[in-house]
Amino acid sequence: MTKDMAATVERPRVSTGEDVGHAGRHRSMPASAWQWLGPLVFGCGMMSLAPLPPAVRGVLLAAFVLIGPGMAVVTLVTLPLPAIIAVVPIVGMAVVAGTTTMLAWLHLWAPTQLVAALLVVVGGLLLRDARSLPLPVLRRPTAVTARHLRARSVVVGGAIRANPALMLLTVAVVTWSLTLSGLRAVPYSQFGLLFVGTGPLLVACTLAVVVAFGIALRQDRLRTAALTLGAAIVVQRLTVTLVTDVPIYGWLYKHLGVIDYVQRTHELPAAPDIYGQWPGFFTAFAWFGDVAGVGSIEVAHVFTPLVHVLIAVEVFAIARLIGHDSRTALTAAMFAELVNWVGQDYFAPQAIAFVMALGIFALLITSRSRPAAGYLSIPLFATLVPLHQLTPYWVCGVAIVLGVTKRLRPRLLPIPFMALLLAYLVPRIPIIAPYGILSGFNPLANANSNVEFDGTFGKVFTSVTCRSLSAGVILLAAVCAVVWWRRGKPSLIAAVLAFSSFALLFGQSYGGEAIFRVYLYAVPGCAILIAPLVVKAVTMQGPRRLLNQSVFTGAVTLGCVATAAGLQGYYGLWSLVTQYRSQVTMGNELMASETAPVRIFSLYPVGLPTRASSDYVRFAQRDKDFDQTILGVAPSLKQDYLSAGQFVQLTRAAASFAGNTYVVVDRQAVRALEYYGISGPNAVADFVDRMGRSPYWTLHERDDVTTIFAFNRAGLQ
């Protein structure tokens, strides 16, 4: 995003300089660029139905969904360019999530027909809009000769040499690409990925990107700064995709099973499966997989970097709408990327809901000058409600505060938000009540995480690092909010975004994850509050050159420290959260071959996925907790965990159970027990030895990562 493209929040004009009377004309980009983009996106949608490789069709369909419907909708309203940037991708998400949810509810699953309908509507609106634009000028292409190529290479090379930020960025990205091979199959470290293999080089490359961003800001090279932001996303997030065979995080695979179930049965999982009650994410990606022919596990593997690109776009747009210039907005987007260590960016409803929430905020901010934006937010919010359990309540709370403080129009806009929430929640109270609607009104208790063990020094180090970074970001944002308020600069909206999520702690712990959601929700607002301070420090131009350089160096150094802390938080659990393709295959085969009822015990909730296919529904309908940890059965067992006495208790429980019982011992669980200090140094080895020697247990399957024991009823005779 260049400074020229995001120059004003007032009504933009087309490049011809003439006023355009059409209500949808709202662009400050050249009219010809808009004309070419429409047919290109429409063509992507058409080609996604062609007999092409699934990966290609997936890319084409994603481009159509993220741009096409949004482009069509913004032709109907007049919006400033930053609002358009924010709203275009989330409209496509909302349209797909909303329509596929309705189709699933109505038992009408028609993926290809839905694509055709979208193409008709999008194509019609874009064609209607294009008729009011001047015809694009077609220029005869210039012949390209070897001399032209040599001259162009000289110009490009000179531009790079004259741009130290771009030179440093190039070195960082090239070095990063060389480190990837050293990040595969790394040994276990209690400190995570950054301390093994080429992990230290990954840190160095990321810090070099941060320094390059600081230099670009100081020299007011906004294109280079934007390129640096993209590089930060690549280095920090794409790394995971490139050094793993399958997505990380064992809990991600529960979402794959729901999607597979929708694709196979064209139905939603029935109660008590909580995912069937908030199905927007699952129906959307079931539809996506059916149309593109790409597996959900492949989509999940490349999902995270795209989410971070969308988050950066939304944060940039919100900062521009609040009134900041492009340099400050880019800084806010970069800061939000660097300090977001939470790891809630994986293939899950949370990630999509978070992006949609930011887009809705952009519309709410715009509504103060363009009330139509506020009305547009209502259908988008309606699709967000069945997408995620928590995020809509945060959005509604922000809308209420903005309404009370007269920062949106119409001021009664939160009323339909609340009505939608209540209308959706009340019929589902009997289903969600067993999970806990409220977990108490003690915010300190609700802020506790779902991990209560002290563990190794590496665990303590990572925990302290994350908490220190989070506290530092929140406190600095609070100070900035007060300073900007006292100086009469825009800060209220950013402060609401930054601190409103803490209200969630007064009613819900969200299974011990509320504190992570609170920080995730706070990051964009905090970044927007802190960004002006960063820009002032980096671009300081006082009469004392040494002071200017010292402030610049100090600001960049603090940015590097925050970045390193964010990296540690993101990669600190690497050995525990990485998954293996053999585990996915083994888990799917086990579930396909079994009949209900069954019990599958693990030593810790990581490793072998048991819900990665639709087969899990057969067992969950009989017993929603059919797969759980031994600790989940009786938390008191963490005292002297996996002892001989507990082995006897487990054997007795398996003998009294009507179905088959399995015990899974995998590499991640062994490392987790050591990492969190749950069991003694030889407890797992002794436990496995008892299993192997006991007549009541037999070896069901084993590879170099996972071992599965099955209860042997013949041993009782």
Summary of the structure (lengths in Angstrom):
residues: 717
radius of gyration: 26.8
end to end distance: 73.3
largest distance: 91.3
contacts: 2451
relative contact order: 0.09
helix: 66%
strand: 4%
